[in-house]
């Protein structure tokens, strides 16, 4: 991982949100990679605010993302926590409603702040894209950030393939307008996908977003 990854673990505590332009773009992988470079893994808590598409559902259901955070070596010492999990593989708001439930931003914020106040580096993974609806009013992860009322770093995960430019630029514009400019944009290529856009998009993004590091990871 590049040097910027260690910036998430400066001081005794921090709040970092790992967001994505879409589903399946590498958010969970980025969470695990960041945990792997933490100087003191035991001070890190990886949070999946809402998981959908989990058989059994329920607030304490088994999460594929939570399971994939853990690995051998230092990463096995990080703490993990999941706020909600639901069965349907759709947006959190609709998945919750399908089970007669709602996602409560206050509950999530209180729990995240509980970890943070105990001298913890908290990494929170979003669900779907930046504007994926979480709560009854249709708002999403940005509402949760506001509820925390603390400085938050944002990392944006995306793919570098055809269509990436519109997705990344749209997500970045929204985050900038919300005063949540990403600290970095991390691109994860899909195995075997090597079209012309894949070759050129990282450079194009660097030219269009000169103030935000664009990192291509294999």
N, C-alpha and C positions, 0 to 999 in steps of 0.2 A: 504494500500500500504506500502511496506517496506521503510526503511529510505532513500535508494538511490533515491527514487522518488523526494524528496525535493531538491536534488542536481541540478535539472534542473532549479531552481528558485533562485540560489545564485546571489547576486549582483542586479543591476538595469536592466540588460538585459541579454539575452542568446538566443542561437540558438540550437534547438534540433530537430533531424529528427527521426521519428518513421517509421521504415522500416519493411518489412515482408519477410518471406521465400516464400510466395505464396499469393494468394488472399484468403480472408475468414479466416485468421489466428488470427485476433484480433487487427489489427492496429487501427481501429477506436475506439474500446473499450478502448485500452490503451491510446489513445489521451484524451478521456473523463475522464478516471481515473486520469490521470496526472493533468488535469485541476481542478479536484475535490480536489486535495491536495495543490493547489497553495496558498501560504499565502495571496496573493492579486490578486484575479481573474481578477480584472479590468485591471491589467497590462499584461494579457496573451492574445495572439492572436493565434488561431488555424487555420492553413492553410491547405487546401486540394489543392495541386498543380494542379492535373488533376484528374477529376472524369469521369469515363466512365460508360456506361449503364444507362444513365439518360434520360428519355423520354423528348423530346424537344430539348436536346443538347444546343449548343450555349455557348458563353463565360460566360453568367450570368444565365445559367440554374439552376433549383432547384436541389440541391444535397442531396441525402440520407445521405451521410456521414456528411455533414455540419449540417443537421437537427439533427442527432443523437448526435452530440457533446453537444448540449444544453440540459439542464435539469433543475430541480428545485434546489433552493438553490444557493450556490456560483457559480456553473458552468454556471448559466444563465447570469452571469455578464462578462463572457469572450467574447472577440471579435472573429469573424470568418471571413474568406475570402477564396474564391475559385478562382483559376486562370482560369481554363478551365473546361468545361463539354461537353461531347459528348454522342451521343445516343447509339452507338454500345457497347456491353459489352465485349470489347477486349482491347488489349494494347493501351496506349495513342497515340503512333505514328500512328498506323493503323486506330484507331478511328478518329483521326484528319484528316488523308488523305481521309477517306471515305466521309468527309464533305467538302473537298476542302480546308482544313485548315492545319496549322502546330502549334506545341507547341514551343514557343519562350523562350529559357532559359534566355535571357537577361531581358525580360519582367517579368518573375517570380522572378529572382534574385533582380531586382530593387525594386519590390513591397515588397518582404520579408525584404530587407535591410531598406526600408522606415519604416516598423513597428519596426524593431530592433533599428534603430537610434532614435526612439521616446521612448526610455526606455521601451521596451517591451520584454517579454519572448515569443519568437516565437517558436511554435511547428509545424512542417511540416510533414504531412502524405504522404508517398509514395503511389504508385499504383502498385498492383501486387507484384512481387518479386523484389529483389535487382537489377537485370539486366533487368527488364521490359523496353522496349524501349519507350522513350518519344519523342525524337527529330528526325529530318529528317535524321540524320546520323546514327540512330540506338542506340545512347547513351541514358542514362537514368538519374536517380536521382543523381548518383555520379557526373555527369557533372554539375548539378545545384549546388551541394555543392561546387565544385571548383569555380564556377562563383561567389559565395558569398565572397570567399577569407577572411573568418573569422573562428575562432574556432567553431567547431560544435560537439555536443554530438550526439551519435547514440544509439538508443534502437532498438533491433531486436525482433519482435513478431513472434511466431511460435506455432504450435501445438505439443503435446508430443507423438503422436500416431505412429503407424507403418509407417516408411518412414521419420520420423522426423530427424533421425541422419544424413542421407545424405544431407537433405535440410539445416539443421542448420549448419553443418560443411562446406558445400559448400559456403553458404552465408557468414559465418564468415571468411572463408579463403579469399574471395574476398575483404571483408571490411578491413581485416588486411593488405592485400597487397596494398590497397589504402590509408593506414594510417588512417582508420576510424574504429578502433577497437570498437566494441559495449561496452557501459558502462554496459549493462545488456542484457540478453536474457530472454524474458518473454514468458512463455508457457501458452496457454489457451486451456484446454481440451474441446473437443466437448461433448455436453450432451449425457450421456448414453454410451460413448465409453470407455471401461475399459479392453482392452486386455492386454496381458503380456507385450507388448512393452510399453504401456502407463504407466505401473507401473515402468518399469526399465529405460526408456529413460532419465528422468530427472537426475537420478544418474549417468548414463553413460556420459551424457553431462558434468556434473560437474567434472567427472574424466578426461575427454578428454580436457576440457577447464578450467583448474583450476584458471586462472587469470581473468575469466569473470563470474560475478554472474549469476546463472541460477535460475530464479524465477518461481515457479509454482503457478498460480492463478486459483481459482475455478470460 
